[in-house]
Amino acid sequence: MSWLSGIIGGGIGAMIAGPFGAMIGAAIGANMGGNSSQQGSRIGFSDSQRKQALFFTAAFSMVGKLAKADGRVCEDEINAIHRISKEALGLDAQTQKFAINIFNQAKESTESFASYAKQFGDLFGQEPQLCNFMMNFLFEVAMADGQLHPGEEKMLLEAKQAFRLHDSVYQSIRGRHTGTTTGSLGLTKHYEILGVSQGATKAEIKKAYRLKVAEYHPDKIEGKGLPPEFIKFANDKVAEINGSYDTVMSQL
């Protein structure tokens, strides 16, 4: 994993301000058995590597806080983090270790969930696709035990505000993960996903569909800073867009 090797072998944490820079440095130290002197050159990181490092660190930092939303981290939650890391994201052993180190550092940190969400929003607020993917990831982790706890939802609402997500986007993601999307609003939601009004013509719908698919194409999203492991969320989004397009067109 080129971006991860760059982080672990270099000093990218020292180049990043705020909680995430400190988190990366601590995770590198944990990966190296506490010996941060093994870090290599602090130059040569691409903008893409830096963004991928930030996204990955933000994801597992916020997950660390989500796991303590009810005041403690239980065995089931730890197992869920390992399962999601391995099965949903397909992390290899090295990347899993780095992710768990970030998770452990975050859950013991005095920083709040809101501070992590704010830094992510400040960094990626102009990239709605990345904010959308992060919210989906947080919901996937929050729902790992099959229910959304009040403490978890409070944090997710903090993330929504920090990420500057429209309420309709948040409710759509929430409904998808909790299974509370109502059938009567189904067609309206499909139009919203495509970004067109219900009075749009077939030509307008086709144009919007092509633009949306291009906007969320995995290669394009990775170039914006989504780590390769999270590309599944881009694929999920494209599948959602395809489904909405087929549903809308079948009604015309």
C-alpha positions as CSV (number, residue, x, y, z in Angstrom):
1,M,0.0,0.0,0.0
2,S,2.0,3.0,-1.2
3,W,0.3,5.7,0.8
4,L,0.5,3.7,4.0
5,S,4.1,2.8,3.5
6,G,4.8,6.5,3.0
7,I,3.1,7.3,6.3
8,I,4.8,4.6,8.4
9,G,8.2,5.1,6.8
10,G,8.1,8.9,6.8
11,G,7.3,11.9,8.9
12,I,3.9,12.9,7.4
13,G,2.4,13.3,10.9
14,A,4.8,16.2,11.6
15,M,3.6,18.0,8.5
16,I,-0.1,18.0,9.5
17,A,-1.5,20.4,12.1
18,G,-4.2,19.7,14.7
19,P,-5.5,16.4,16.2
20,F,-4.9,14.3,13.1
21,G,-1.2,15.1,12.9
22,A,-0.7,14.1,16.5
23,M,-2.8,11.0,16.0
24,I,-0.7,9.9,13.0
25,G,2.5,10.4,14.9
26,A,1.2,8.4,17.9
27,A,0.0,5.6,15.6
28,I,3.4,5.5,13.8
29,G,5.1,5.2,17.2
30,A,2.8,2.4,18.2
31,N,3.5,0.6,14.9
32,M,7.2,0.9,15.5
33,G,7.1,-0.2,19.1
34,G,7.3,3.3,20.3
35,N,10.5,4.1,18.4
36,S,9.6,7.1,16.3
37,S,13.3,7.7,15.4
38,Q,12.9,5.1,12.7
39,Q,10.9,7.6,10.6
40,G,12.5,8.5,7.3
41,S,12.6,11.6,5.3
42,R,9.8,14.2,5.8
43,I,9.7,15.2,2.2
44,G,8.3,13.7,-1.0
45,F,4.7,13.2,0.1
46,S,2.2,13.9,-2.7
47,D,-1.0,15.8,-2.1
48,S,-3.0,12.6,-2.7
49,Q,-0.9,10.7,0.0
50,R,-1.5,13.5,2.5
51,K,-5.3,13.5,1.8
52,Q,-5.5,9.7,2.0
53,A,-3.6,9.8,5.3
54,L,-6.0,12.4,6.7
55,F,-9.1,10.6,5.5
56,F,-8.0,7.3,7.0
57,T,-6.9,8.9,10.3
58,A,-10.1,10.8,10.6
59,A,-12.2,7.7,9.9
60,F,-10.6,5.6,12.7
61,S,-10.2,8.6,15.1
62,M,-14.0,9.2,14.9
63,V,-14.7,5.5,15.2
64,G,-12.7,5.4,18.4
65,K,-14.9,8.1,19.9
66,L,-18.1,6.4,18.5
67,A,-17.2,3.2,20.3
68,K,-17.2,5.1,23.6
69,A,-20.5,6.9,22.9
70,D,-22.2,5.0,25.7
71,G,-19.4,5.6,28.1
72,R,-17.3,2.5,27.5
73,V,-15.9,0.2,24.8
74,C,-17.3,-3.3,25.0
75,E,-15.9,-6.5,23.5
76,D,-18.6,-6.6,20.8
77,E,-17.6,-3.1,19.6
78,I,-14.0,-4.1,19.4
79,N,-14.9,-7.2,17.4
80,A,-17.1,-5.1,15.2
81,I,-14.2,-2.7,14.4
82,H,-11.9,-5.7,13.5
83,R,-14.7,-7.2,11.4
84,I,-15.4,-4.0,9.5
85,S,-11.7,-3.4,9.0
86,K,-11.2,-6.9,7.6
87,E,-14.4,-7.6,5.8
88,A,-16.0,-4.3,4.7
89,L,-12.7,-2.5,3.9
90,G,-10.5,-5.5,3.2
91,L,-7.5,-4.1,5.1
92,D,-4.4,-6.1,5.0
93,A,-2.6,-7.0,8.3
94,Q,-0.3,-3.9,8.2
95,T,-3.1,-1.5,7.5
96,Q,-5.4,-3.2,10.1
97,K,-2.6,-2.7,12.7
98,F,-2.3,1.0,11.8
99,A,-6.1,1.5,11.9
100,I,-6.4,-0.2,15.3
101,N,-3.5,1.9,16.6
102,I,-5.4,5.1,15.5
103,F,-8.6,3.7,17.0
104,N,-6.9,3.0,20.4
105,Q,-5.1,6.4,20.5
106,A,-8.4,8.2,19.7
107,K,-10.6,6.5,22.3
108,E,-8.1,7.4,25.0
109,S,-7.5,10.9,23.8
110,T,-8.9,14.0,25.5
111,E,-10.0,15.3,22.1
112,S,-13.7,15.2,21.5
113,F,-15.5,13.6,18.6
114,A,-16.7,17.1,17.6
115,S,-13.1,18.3,17.3
116,Y,-12.2,15.4,15.0
117,A,-15.4,16.0,12.9
118,K,-14.6,19.7,12.7
119,Q,-11.1,19.2,11.5
120,F,-12.4,16.7,8.8
121,G,-15.0,19.2,7.8
122,D,-12.5,22.0,7.6
123,L,-10.3,19.9,5.4
124,F,-12.9,18.2,3.2
125,G,-16.0,20.4,3.5
126,Q,-15.6,21.4,-0.2
127,E,-15.6,17.7,-1.2
128,P,-19.2,16.6,-0.6
129,Q,-18.4,13.1,-2.0
130,L,-15.8,12.5,0.6
131,C,-18.0,13.8,3.4
132,N,-20.8,11.5,2.1
133,F,-18.5,8.5,2.2
134,M,-17.2,9.3,5.7
135,M,-20.8,9.6,7.0
136,N,-21.7,6.3,5.4
137,F,-18.6,4.7,7.1
138,L,-19.5,6.2,10.5
139,F,-23.1,4.9,10.1
140,E,-21.8,1.4,9.1
141,V,-19.7,1.3,12.3
142,A,-22.5,2.7,14.5
143,M,-24.9,0.1,13.2
144,A,-22.5,-2.8,13.6
145,D,-24.5,-4.1,16.6
146,G,-27.8,-3.7,14.8
147,Q,-29.0,-0.5,16.6
148,L,-28.3,3.2,16.7
149,H,-27.7,4.4,20.3
150,P,-28.6,7.9,21.3
151,G,-25.0,8.8,22.1
152,E,-23.9,7.6,18.7
153,E,-26.6,9.6,16.9
154,K,-25.6,12.7,18.8
155,M,-22.1,12.3,17.4
156,L,-23.3,11.6,13.9
157,L,-25.4,14.8,14.0
158,E,-22.2,16.6,15.1
159,A,-20.5,15.1,12.1
160,K,-23.4,16.2,9.8
161,Q,-23.0,19.8,10.9
162,A,-19.2,19.7,10.7
163,F,-19.3,18.1,7.2
164,R,-21.9,20.7,6.1
165,L,-24.2,17.9,4.8
166,H,-27.7,18.9,3.8
167,D,-30.4,17.3,6.1
168,S,-31.9,15.4,3.2
169,V,-28.5,13.8,2.5
170,Y,-28.1,12.9,6.2
171,Q,-31.6,11.4,6.4
172,S,-31.1,9.4,3.2
173,I,-27.9,7.9,4.6
174,R,-29.5,7.3,8.0
175,G,-32.5,5.6,6.4
176,R,-30.4,3.4,4.3
177,H,-28.4,2.1,7.3
178,T,-31.2,1.9,9.8
179,G,-33.9,0.6,7.4
180,T,-36.3,3.4,8.2
181,T,-36.7,4.8,4.7
182,T,-40.4,5.0,3.9
183,G,-41.8,3.6,0.7
184,S,-44.0,6.6,0.0
185,L,-41.0,8.8,-0.3
186,G,-39.1,6.4,-2.4
187,L,-39.6,8.0,-5.8
188,T,-38.8,11.5,-4.4
189,K,-35.6,10.2,-3.0
190,H,-34.6,8.6,-6.3
191,Y,-35.0,12.0,-8.0
192,E,-33.0,13.6,-5.2
193,I,-30.1,11.1,-5.6
194,L,-30.0,12.0,-9.3
195,G,-30.1,15.7,-8.5
196,V,-33.2,16.5,-10.7
197,S,-36.7,17.6,-10.1
198,Q,-39.7,15.3,-10.6
199,G,-40.7,17.4,-13.6
200,A,-37.4,16.7,-15.4
201,T,-37.4,15.4,-19.0
202,K,-35.8,12.1,-20.0
203,A,-33.0,14.1,-21.6
204,E,-32.4,16.1,-18.5
205,I,-32.4,12.9,-16.3
206,K,-30.0,11.1,-18.6
207,K,-27.6,14.1,-18.5
208,A,-27.8,14.3,-14.7
209,Y,-27.2,10.6,-14.4
210,R,-24.1,10.7,-16.6
211,L,-22.7,13.6,-14.5
212,K,-23.4,11.9,-11.2
213,V,-21.8,8.6,-12.3
214,A,-18.7,10.6,-13.5
215,E,-18.7,12.6,-10.3
216,Y,-18.6,9.4,-8.1
217,H,-16.4,7.3,-10.4
218,P,-14.0,5.4,-8.0
219,D,-10.8,6.5,-9.9
220,K,-11.9,10.2,-9.7
221,I,-12.7,9.9,-6.0
222,E,-9.4,8.2,-5.2
223,G,-7.6,11.1,-6.9
224,K,-9.4,13.5,-4.5
225,G,-8.0,11.7,-1.4
226,L,-10.2,8.6,-0.7
227,P,-7.9,5.8,0.4
228,P,-8.1,2.7,-1.9
229,E,-9.7,0.7,0.9
230,F,-12.7,3.0,1.0
231,I,-13.4,2.8,-2.7
232,K,-16.2,0.3,-1.9
233,F,-18.2,3.3,-0.7
234,A,-17.7,4.9,-4.2
235,N,-18.8,1.7,-5.8
236,D,-21.8,1.6,-3.5
237,K,-22.7,5.2,-4.4
238,V,-22.5,4.4,-8.1
239,A,-24.8,1.4,-7.6
240,E,-27.2,3.6,-5.8
241,I,-27.2,6.1,-8.6
242,N,-27.7,3.3,-11.2
243,G,-30.7,2.0,-9.2
244,S,-32.3,5.4,-8.9
245,Y,-31.8,6.0,-12.6
246,D,-33.5,2.7,-13.5
247,T,-36.4,3.4,-11.1
248,V,-37.0,6.9,-12.3
249,M,-36.8,5.9,-16.0
250,S,-39.2,3.0,-15.5
251,Q,-41.8,5.5,-14.3
252,L,-41.6,7.7,-17.4
